[in-house]
Amino acid sequence: MFKNKFILFTIVVVIIGIVFYSLSGSESYVDIVKKQRETFEQNLKAEKDSPIANLKDFSGIKYFEADKSFIIDADFQAIASSEKGMILMTDSTQSEIEKVGNATFSIDGKSFTVSLFDEGEFFLLPFRDLTSSKETYGGGRFINIPKDKLKENTIEIDFNNAHNFYCAYNESFICPIPPKENFIAAEIRAGEKKYKE
């Protein structure tokens, strides 16, 4: 009898431990994202030519809630290092930037392929999606993907790290326009929202 009770107690403790571990894991991700966002805003304010430092009506950056389902492992296909990409800017000029490859992934059962560019420490993913001009900035958003997120032929894209271009806050800034192939015909309800409604 005692042995059966002990086994039952052990099973209950293990189950509670698993539940607690899984819950604390998701909470720790939310906490990590929250800290990253606080740091991003502090750094943005501290920049020499900050797009938000002198805004009178600035009340903080707005975000979707952190959502692990928007962390996506994409297939990565590298391209020749000599190939350059041209990105159109908001002042109608073009900026040359090295295109490093394509990332292919699925959202809501649909497959998408986007271009990634080299920005030194990071890969740059500029994109638009079905939330653009609705819940998010119409000109699109970007993600800086740390290069260590590329493992062989797979790259982790965390859309919770999507941010607005500077011109979303201040129209005097010149910003890149995401290339046509980087339009994602799905709602990416993750990352930064519109600065103003």
Secondary structure, DSSP 8 states (H G I E B T S, - for coil): -HHHHHHHHHHHHHHHHHHHHHHHHHHHHHHHHHHHHHHHHHHHHHSTT-SSTT-TT-----B----GGGEEEEEEEE--TT-EEEEEBTTS-EEEEEEEEEEEEEETTEEEEEEEEEETTEEEEEEEETTBTTTB-TT-EEEEEEGGGEETTEEEEEGGG-EE-GGGT-TTS--B---GGGEESS----SB--S--
